[in-house]
Amino acid sequence: MSGAGRSAVSGAAVVEPRHAASVILVRDGVNTLEVFMVKRHQSARFVGGAHVFPGGRVDPEDAEAEDLCHGLDDEEASRRLHLARGGLAYYVAAIRECFEEAGVLLAYGPGGRPLDAGGGDRRDAGELDELRRALNAREIGFLELARTQGFRLATDRMHYWAHWITPEASPIRFDTRFFLATVPRDQSAAHDDGELAGSEWVEPGAALAKAERGEWTMILPTLRNLATLLAFRSTSEADAAGGRRRQIATLEPRILRRPEGIQAVLPGDDGWEEAAPEKPEKR
């Protein structure tokens, strides 16, 4: 990469992060809200074996869906994400990835009711499963699917929640916008066996406990996003908080290597200055 710097940790050229989007999907549980998490295959190139939220990279096609989005245009989406333009593509990517990986399509049917299991546009499960299968098999594109079915993407139900960038020392990097979306209590979800090894609805506190005990592997953005959910007992509380969020800080951890192990650190953490990357080389 011309003009690229080199990581102070690995000595390798710093990789430009890919744009990505992820959905923190929540529903009401018995005691508190639940979040849908998926487990990546151990062989995955990026965070193999980790429990994460559904998500993936932003595709060029995601920027061509403004006519399909309900209640949000690119100007307003970009303002919320503090971008000059192109913000709506992140919302579309998050909805697409949620359908591909979790089987939940955040959209409205032709009659204007939500496509969900809670009294909205109740599509036959087999019909949505077939659409998802065709999408994941690349037999149809996401925007073509939405247009032929008369769906409108529920971008108005997506709350911008967090912004994380993978550390410079990583060989694979993502610039990821996280969104929160609430669904009815009886909303079902299931992982795609192609890219994922498992999934489940889980209370945020229980998920964090599994990570603490070493039962689940999680990266820092997942842990921190789960921690933000501990403040809410219901989806109505989380949804209201999402509507109030305005200033979203961009968080880019640094990788700190010490004899006791490797850890990701943020500003204010012990070792932040020690993990400072080298300045870019001048050419």
C-alpha positions in Angstrom: 0.0 0.0 0.0 1.6 3.2 -1.1 2.2 5.6 1.8 1.0 3.0 4.3 2.4 2.9 7.8 3.6 -0.1 9.6 2.2 -1.7 12.8 4.3 -1.3 15.9 3.2 -4.7 16.9 3.6 -6.8 13.8 5.9 -4.7 11.6 3.5 -5.3 8.7 1.9 -2.7 6.5 -1.3 -1.4 8.0 -4.4 -2.8 6.2 -7.2 -0.5 5.1 -10.4 -1.5 7.0 -13.4 -2.7 5.0 -16.7 -1.1 5.7 -19.1 -3.4 7.6 -22.4 -3.4 9.5 -23.8 -5.5 12.3 -27.1 -5.9 14.0 -27.7 -6.2 17.8 -31.0 -7.9 17.5 -33.0 -7.9 20.8 -36.4 -9.2 22.0 -38.1 -9.4 25.4 -37.3 -12.4 27.5 -38.8 -13.9 30.6 -36.7 -11.8 33.0 -35.0 -9.2 30.9 -34.3 -8.6 27.2 -32.5 -11.2 25.1 -30.0 -10.7 22.3 -29.4 -13.0 19.3 -25.9 -14.2 18.9 -24.2 -16.4 16.3 -21.0 -18.5 16.5 -18.5 -18.3 13.7 -17.0 -21.5 12.4 -13.6 -22.2 14.0 -12.1 -22.1 10.5 -13.3 -18.6 9.7 -10.5 -16.2 8.6 -11.8 -13.5 11.0 -12.4 -14.2 14.7 -12.9 -17.9 14.1 -15.0 -19.6 16.8 -16.1 -16.4 18.3 -19.7 -15.4 19.3 -20.7 -12.2 17.6 -23.8 -10.4 16.4 -25.0 -11.0 12.8 -23.2 -8.8 10.4 -20.7 -8.5 7.5 -19.2 -6.2 5.0 -21.1 -3.4 3.1 -21.5 -4.5 -0.6 -21.7 -2.0 -3.5 -25.3 -3.0 -4.1 -26.3 -1.8 -0.6 -25.8 1.8 -1.8 -28.5 1.4 -4.5 -31.5 0.8 -2.2 -32.7 4.3 -1.3 -36.0 3.7 -3.1 -36.6 0.6 -1.0 -35.9 2.2 2.4 -38.8 3.2 4.7 -38.5 6.4 6.7 -34.8 7.2 6.0 -32.8 8.6 3.1 -29.1 8.7 2.5 -28.8 12.4 3.6 -30.3 11.7 7.0 -28.5 8.3 7.4 -25.2 9.9 6.6 -25.8 12.7 9.0 -26.5 10.2 11.8 -23.3 8.3 11.0 -21.3 11.6 10.6 -20.5 10.8 6.9 -20.6 13.1 3.9 -22.6 10.5 2.0 -23.2 6.8 1.7 -24.6 6.3 5.2 -27.7 4.5 4.1 -25.7 1.6 2.7 -24.6 0.6 6.2 -28.3 0.4 7.3 -29.1 -1.7 4.2 -26.1 -4.0 4.8 -27.2 -4.5 8.4 -30.7 -5.6 7.3 -29.3 -7.8 4.6 -26.8 -9.5 6.8 -29.5 -10.0 9.5 -31.6 -11.9 7.0 -28.7 -13.9 5.6 -27.3 -14.9 9.0 -30.2 -14.8 11.4 -33.2 -15.4 9.1 -34.9 -12.2 10.4 -36.0 -9.8 7.7 -36.4 -6.3 9.1 -38.9 -5.1 6.5 -42.5 -4.2 5.8 -44.8 -6.2 3.5 -46.8 -4.8 0.6 -49.6 -3.9 3.1 -47.2 -1.8 5.2 -47.1 -4.2 8.2 -43.8 -5.5 9.6 -42.5 -8.8 8.5 -42.3 -10.5 11.9 -43.8 -13.1 14.2 -45.7 -10.7 16.4 -48.9 -9.8 14.5 -47.4 -8.0 11.5 -47.3 -9.4 8.0 -47.0 -13.1 8.9 -45.4 -14.7 5.9 -45.3 -18.5 5.7 -42.0 -19.5 7.3 -41.3 -21.8 4.4 -41.7 -18.8 2.0 -39.1 -16.7 3.9 -36.8 -19.7 4.3 -36.8 -20.2 0.5 -36.1 -16.6 -0.2 -33.2 -16.7 2.3 -31.9 -19.9 0.7 -32.0 -18.3 -2.7 -30.3 -15.2 -1.4 -27.5 -17.1 0.3 -27.0 -19.3 -2.8 -26.6 -16.1 -4.8 -29.5 -17.1 -7.0 -31.1 -13.6 -6.4 -29.7 -10.3 -5.1 -31.1 -8.8 -2.0 -32.5 -5.7 -3.7 -34.1 -7.8 -6.4 -35.6 -10.0 -3.8 -37.1 -6.9 -2.0 -38.4 -5.4 -5.2 -40.1 -8.6 -6.5 -41.7 -9.2 -3.2 -42.9 -5.7 -2.6 -40.9 -5.3 0.6 -39.8 -2.0 2.2 -36.6 -2.1 4.3 -37.3 -1.1 7.9 -34.4 1.4 8.2 -36.6 3.5 10.4 -36.4 0.7 13.1 -32.6 0.6 13.1 -30.9 2.6 15.8 -27.2 3.6 15.3 -25.6 2.1 18.4 -21.7 1.9 18.1 -18.8 2.4 15.8 -15.7 0.2 16.1 -12.6 -0.1 13.9 -10.3 -3.2 14.1 -6.8 -2.4 15.5 -4.1 -1.4 13.1 -2.1 -4.5 14.0 -4.7 -6.9 12.6 -4.2 -8.5 9.2 -7.9 -8.3 8.5 -9.7 -5.1 9.5 -13.2 -3.8 9.5 -14.7 -0.4 10.1 -18.0 -1.5 11.6 -21.2 0.4 12.4 -23.4 -1.4 14.9 -27.2 -1.0 14.9 -29.8 -2.0 17.4 -33.2 -3.4 16.3 -36.0 -4.7 18.5 -38.3 -7.6 17.4 -41.4 -9.2 19.0 -41.0 -11.7 21.9 -42.1 -14.6 19.8 -39.7 -13.7 16.9 -37.7 -16.8 15.9 -34.2 -16.7 14.4 -31.8 -19.3 13.2 -28.2 -19.2 11.9 -27.1 -20.0 8.4 -25.2 -23.2 8.4 -23.0 -22.0 5.6 -20.9 -19.5 7.5 -21.9 -20.1 11.1 -21.7 -23.0 13.6 -24.4 -22.1 16.0 -26.8 -19.4 17.4 -29.1 -18.7 20.3 -31.1 -16.0 22.1 -29.4 -15.2 25.4 -29.6 -12.6 28.1 -26.7 -10.1 27.8 -25.5 -10.9 31.4 -25.5 -14.6 30.7 -23.5 -14.1 27.5 -20.9 -12.0 29.4 -20.7 -14.7 32.1 -20.0 -17.4 29.5 -17.2 -15.2 28.2 -15.8 -14.7 31.7 -15.8 -18.4 32.3 -14.1 -19.1 29.0 -17.0 -20.9 27.5 -17.5 -18.4 24.7 -14.9 -16.5 22.8 -15.7 -12.8 22.3 -13.8 -9.8 20.9 -13.8 -6.4 22.7 -16.6 -4.8 20.6 -18.9 -7.6 21.3 -18.2 -7.5 25.0 -18.6 -3.7 25.3 -21.9 -3.7 23.2 -23.3 -6.5 25.4 -22.4 -4.5 28.5 -24.4 -1.5 27.2 -27.5 -3.7 27.1 -27.3 -4.5 30.9 -28.9 -1.1 31.6 -32.2 -2.2 29.9 -34.8 -4.6 31.2 -37.0 -4.5 28.1 -36.9 -3.8 24.4 -39.0 -0.7 24.9 -36.3 0.7 27.2 -33.6 -0.2 24.7 -35.6 1.2 21.8 -36.2 4.5 23.6 -32.5 4.7 24.4 -31.6 4.1 20.8 -33.8 6.9 19.7 -32.0 9.3 22.1 -28.4 8.3 21.1 -26.8 11.1 19.2 -23.0 11.3 19.6 -21.4 7.9 18.8 -17.7 7.8 19.5 -15.4 5.9 17.1 -13.5 3.3 19.0 -10.3 1.9 17.6 -8.4 -0.3 20.1 -4.7 -0.9 20.1 -3.1 -4.3 20.5 -0.8 -4.7 23.6 1.6 -7.6 23.8 3.0 -8.4 27.2 4.6 -11.6 28.6 1.2 -12.4 30.3 -0.6 -12.3 26.9 -2.2 -10.2 24.3 -5.0 -7.7 25.0 -6.9 -5.0 23.2 -6.8 -1.6 25.0 -8.8 1.6 24.6 -7.9 5.2 25.6 -7.7 5.4 29.4 -6.7 1.7 29.7 -3.4 0.7 31.2 -1.0 0.2 28.4 -2.6 2.5 25.9 0.5 4.6 25.3 2.7 1.5 25.3 0.6 0.0 22.5 0.9 3.2 20.3 1.4 2.4 16.6 4.4 3.8 14.7 3.9 6.9 12.7 3.2 6.3 8.9 6.4 6.2 6.8 7.1 9.3 4.7 7.6 8.5 1.0 
